[in-house]
Amino acid sequence: MVFLAVAEVVTEAWLAIILAVGVDAVTQPSCSLALVTIIGRELLVDVRRRGRFDFRSNTIEDTRYEVKCSKRHDDREAVCYLCLDGGVDDEDGQPLRRNCACRGTDAGFVHFSCLTEYASSQSKQARDDMKEFVKPWRVCPSCHQEYQNYFAVDIATEFVSFVRRQYPDDTPKQVGALSLQLYALMGMFVRLTPVQKREAGVTADVLLSMIDRMKVDVSPLSRRYSRFEAIAHNAHGKIAFIEGTEESARRAVTHFEKDLKVCEAIGDDDGIAAAKGNIAIAKSKYEGGSNEEVLKASRNVYELRISELGEESEYTIRAGATYAGKLQDANRGDEARELLTKLLATSKQVFGSDHNITKSVEAVL
């Protein structure tokens, strides 16, 4: 009887999906389980609410590892958008998690084990397309924005484990996974513990070592892997700079100069501008450079990202916040507040009030 009830629910859900998107779309090979669950999630929840399943009424407050629920007027609760179940994860006992740009009280939540299973499946299908291989571990399939904070670190760490298990002899794939892990760690660098900062440094070392081995077999490296090399040098520079001493600032400059050299070799204008800005900031710690030099470098990065990525890009907003911080340091508070107010409005509109980028702009403002 349980099997028949479940089969009836699934059949009704499929019929609802077919009516919503058409039979041709559902029968395409590219129509994966993830696509079905994302498209049919609300429809399936509606089917469940017709008396076959007992859904509690909730609202949700997102934290790192838990979802807190309270009564809602619409008699619904959030469910994992992949398995369509609410409550804790059967594998590790963790509640639903969310840390992207999804909004609302029931959108974008997922069991971590469901997400790693989905991402693993998508990566296996991507094969040698490195962009698609990395994407399911980096970008939410619902809002199409990057994961953030500890969620990004955790999923990237799972990605590294997945690649080491599935592709132990595939250096390019391991480099791709390690670069995502390093990117996630550096994305929340100021909040990392000393142990995690050391982990970021080790990851950068391993990444550079593996890229050096790749250079023996493939010369020159593709633009993608050269960017990974630049990211590793940049990470070492930031790790050194944050120590706050004159000697560490000099070490940071050495790493940033390596970053700059790689970016110049591949013609990465954005990377060149960012590296020059970092060099100027680090040198100001021991050469006493003028604020105008630092301001100019920060402004160049911000303006370049506007021209290349647009004003609504996450990277543009981050660069703008950095530039505003330098304006404040130069006692140009009115200009800084005007820019930050603009950035804050853009970030709230694009990413929502609870997104990490929005909160970082608010903190500077």
C-alpha positions in Angstrom: 0.0 0.0 0.0 2.9 2.4 0.8 4.4 1.6 -2.6 1.1 2.3 -4.4 0.7 5.6 -2.5 4.2 6.7 -3.4 3.8 5.6 -7.0 0.5 7.6 -7.2 2.2 10.8 -5.9 5.2 10.4 -8.3 2.8 9.8 -11.2 0.8 12.9 -10.4 3.9 14.9 -10.1 5.2 13.8 -13.5 1.9 14.6 -15.1 2.0 18.0 -13.5 5.5 18.6 -14.8 4.6 17.4 -18.3 1.6 19.8 -18.4 3.9 22.6 -17.2 6.8 22.2 -19.5 5.6 19.9 -22.3 6.3 16.2 -23.1 9.1 17.1 -25.5 11.1 18.8 -22.8 10.7 16.0 -20.3 11.8 13.3 -22.7 15.0 15.1 -23.7 18.2 13.3 -22.5 19.3 16.6 -20.8 16.2 16.5 -18.6 18.0 15.2 -15.5 16.6 14.5 -12.0 17.8 17.9 -10.9 15.8 19.6 -13.7 12.7 17.6 -12.8 13.0 18.4 -9.1 13.7 22.1 -9.7 10.8 22.5 -12.2 8.3 20.3 -10.3 9.2 21.1 -6.7 6.3 23.4 -6.0 3.9 21.2 -8.0 5.0 18.1 -6.1 4.6 19.9 -2.8 1.1 20.8 -3.8 0.4 17.1 -4.6 1.7 16.1 -1.2 -0.5 18.6 0.5 -3.7 17.0 -0.8 -3.9 14.8 2.3 -1.3 12.1 1.5 1.5 13.8 3.5 1.3 15.9 6.7 3.3 19.1 6.2 3.8 21.5 9.1 3.5 25.2 8.8 6.9 27.0 9.0 9.1 30.0 8.3 12.9 29.6 8.2 15.8 31.4 9.5 19.0 30.3 7.7 22.2 29.7 9.7 25.3 27.8 8.9 24.2 24.3 10.0 20.6 24.5 11.0 17.2 25.7 9.9 14.9 27.1 12.5 11.1 26.9 11.9 8.1 28.8 13.2 4.5 28.9 12.2 3.5 30.2 8.8 0.1 31.1 7.4 0.4 29.1 4.2 0.8 25.7 5.8 4.1 24.8 4.0 7.6 24.0 5.0 10.9 24.1 3.1 12.1 20.9 1.5 15.3 19.9 -0.2 15.0 20.9 -3.8 16.7 17.7 -4.9 15.0 14.9 -2.8 11.9 16.9 -2.0 12.0 15.9 1.7 12.2 18.2 4.7 13.8 17.6 8.0 17.3 16.4 8.8 19.7 14.6 6.4 19.4 10.8 6.8 23.2 10.4 6.2 24.7 12.9 8.6 21.8 14.3 10.6 22.2 17.9 9.4 19.2 20.0 8.7 18.6 21.7 5.4 21.3 24.3 4.4 21.4 27.3 2.1 24.1 29.9 1.4 23.7 31.4 -2.1 21.4 34.1 -3.4 18.1 32.2 -3.2 15.5 34.2 -1.3 12.3 33.5 0.6 11.6 31.1 3.4 11.4 28.0 1.3 13.7 28.4 -1.8 17.1 27.0 -2.3 17.4 24.7 0.7 19.2 21.4 0.2 20.5 18.5 2.2 24.3 18.6 1.9 24.6 14.9 1.0 21.9 15.4 -1.7 23.9 18.2 -3.2 27.2 16.3 -3.2 25.5 13.4 -4.9 23.9 15.7 -7.5 27.2 17.6 -8.1 29.1 14.3 -8.5 26.7 13.1 -11.1 26.9 16.3 -13.1 30.7 16.3 -13.0 30.8 12.8 -14.3 28.7 13.8 -17.2 30.8 16.8 -18.0 33.9 14.7 -18.5 36.7 16.9 -20.0 34.7 20.2 -20.1 36.5 21.7 -17.1 34.0 24.6 -16.8 31.0 22.3 -16.6 33.0 19.9 -14.4 33.5 22.5 -11.7 30.2 24.4 -12.0 27.9 22.1 -9.9 30.3 22.5 -7.0 30.5 26.3 -7.4 27.1 27.6 -8.5 23.6 27.0 -7.1 21.4 25.5 -9.8 18.4 27.4 -8.6 19.6 31.0 -8.4 22.7 30.5 -10.6 24.9 32.4 -8.1 28.0 31.2 -6.4 27.9 29.5 -3.0 29.4 31.6 -0.2 30.9 31.4 3.3 31.4 28.1 5.0 28.9 26.4 2.7 31.3 27.3 -0.2 34.3 25.9 1.7 32.5 22.7 2.7 31.2 21.9 -0.8 34.6 22.7 -2.4 36.3 20.4 0.1 33.8 17.6 -0.9 34.8 18.4 -4.5 38.4 17.8 -3.8 37.6 14.5 -2.1 35.4 13.4 -5.0 38.1 14.1 -7.6 40.8 12.3 -5.6 38.5 9.3 -5.4 37.3 9.2 -8.9 40.3 10.7 -10.8 43.4 9.9 -8.8 45.7 10.2 -11.9 44.0 13.2 -13.5 46.1 16.2 -12.6 44.1 18.8 -14.5 40.9 17.8 -12.6 42.6 17.8 -9.3 44.0 21.3 -10.1 40.5 22.5 -10.9 39.1 21.1 -7.6 42.0 22.6 -5.5 41.6 26.0 -7.1 37.9 26.0 -6.2 38.8 25.1 -2.6 41.4 27.8 -2.4 39.0 30.3 -4.0 36.3 29.5 -1.4 38.8 29.8 1.5 40.1 33.2 0.3 36.5 34.4 -0.3 36.1 34.6 3.5 39.7 35.0 4.4 39.3 37.6 7.2 37.0 35.2 9.1 39.2 32.1 8.8 40.9 30.6 11.9 44.7 30.4 12.0 44.4 26.7 11.2 42.2 27.4 8.1 44.6 30.1 6.9 47.4 27.6 7.1 45.2 25.2 5.2 44.8 27.8 2.5 48.6 28.2 2.3 49.1 24.5 2.0 46.4 24.3 -0.7 48.1 27.1 -2.6 51.5 25.2 -2.4 50.0 22.0 -3.6 48.2 23.8 -6.4 51.4 25.4 -7.6 53.3 22.1 -7.4 50.7 20.3 -9.5 50.7 23.2 -12.1 54.5 23.0 -12.3 54.1 19.2 -13.1 51.6 20.1 -15.8 54.0 22.5 -17.4 56.4 19.6 -18.1 53.8 17.9 -20.2 51.8 20.9 -21.6 53.6 24.1 -22.6 52.3 26.7 -22.6 49.4 26.2 -20.1 45.9 27.1 -21.2 44.5 30.4 -20.0 42.3 28.6 -17.4 45.2 26.9 -15.7 47.4 30.0 -15.8 44.6 31.8 -13.9 44.7 29.0 -11.3 48.4 29.7 -11.0 47.8 33.4 -10.5 45.1 32.7 -7.9 47.6 30.6 -5.9 50.2 33.4 -5.9 47.5 35.9 -5.0 46.5 33.7 -2.0 50.1 33.5 -0.8 50.3 37.3 -1.1 47.2 37.9 1.0 48.2 35.4 3.6 51.6 37.1 4.0 50.1 40.6 4.0 47.6 39.9 6.7 50.5 39.2 9.2 50.8 42.9 9.4 54.6 43.3 9.6 57.0 45.1 7.3 58.8 41.8 6.5 55.5 40.1 5.7 54.4 43.0 3.5 57.7 42.6 1.5 56.9 38.8 1.1 53.4 39.7 0.0 54.8 42.0 -2.8 56.9 39.1 -4.0 53.9 36.9 -4.4 51.7 39.7 -5.9 54.5 40.3 -8.5 54.3 36.6 -9.5 50.6 37.0 -9.8 51.1 40.1 -12.0 53.6 38.3 -14.2 51.2 35.4 -14.9 48.3 37.8 -15.6 50.5 39.8 -18.0 51.6 36.7 -19.8 47.9 35.7 -20.6 46.6 39.3 -21.1 44.3 39.2 -18.2 43.5 42.9 -17.8 41.4 42.5 -14.7 44.0 40.3 -13.0 46.7 42.8 -13.9 44.8 45.7 -12.4 44.1 43.7 -9.2 47.7 42.6 -8.8 49.0 46.2 -9.3 46.5 47.4 -6.7 47.7 44.7 -4.2 51.3 45.6 -4.9 50.6 49.3 -4.3 48.8 48.6 -1.0 51.5 46.2 0.3 54.3 48.6 -0.6 52.6 51.4 1.2 53.2 49.5 4.4 57.0 49.9 4.2 57.6 52.6 1.6 55.1 55.0 2.9 53.5 55.5 -0.5 50.8 58.2 -1.0 47.2 57.5 -0.6 46.7 58.7 -4.1 48.7 55.8 -5.5 46.6 53.3 -3.6 43.4 55.1 -4.5 44.3 55.1 -8.2 45.0 51.4 -8.2 41.8 50.5 -6.4 39.8 52.8 -8.7 41.3 51.2 -11.7 40.2 47.7 -10.6 36.7 49.0 -9.9 36.3 50.8 -13.2 37.7 47.8 -15.2 35.3 45.4 -13.6 32.4 47.8 -14.4 33.4 47.8 -18.1 34.0 44.1 -18.3 31.5 42.6 -15.9 28.8 45.3 -15.4 27.7 47.0 -12.2 25.6 44.1 -11.0 28.5 41.6 -10.9 29.6 40.2 -7.5 33.2 41.0 -8.4 32.4 44.6 -9.3 30.6 45.2 -6.1 33.4 43.8 -4.1 35.9 46.0 -6.0 33.7 49.0 -5.4 33.6 48.3 -1.6 37.4 48.0 -1.6 37.7 51.3 -3.4 35.3 53.0 -1.0 37.4 51.7 1.9 40.4 53.4 0.4 38.4 56.6 0.0 37.6 56.5 3.7 41.3 56.0 4.5 42.0 59.1 2.5 39.4 61.2 4.5 37.1 61.4 1.5 34.1 60.1 3.5 31.4 61.8 1.5 32.5 60.1 -1.7 32.9 56.8 0.1 29.3 57.0 1.5 27.9 57.9 -1.9 29.5 55.0 -3.6 28.7 52.5 -0.8 25.0 53.6 -0.8 24.9 52.9 -4.6 26.6 49.5 -4.1 24.3 48.5 -1.3 21.2 49.3 -3.3 22.6 47.2 -6.3 23.6 44.3 -4.1 20.2 44.2 -2.3 18.4 44.2 -5.6 20.6 41.5 -7.2 21.6 39.3 -4.3 19.2 40.1 -1.5 19.6 41.6 1.9 21.0 38.5 3.5 23.7 37.8 1.0 27.3 38.0 2.1 28.2 40.7 -0.4 25.4 42.9 0.8 26.5 42.4 4.4 30.1 43.2 3.6 29.1 46.5 1.9 26.9 47.4 4.9 29.8 46.7 7.2 32.0 49.2 5.4 29.2 51.8 5.2 
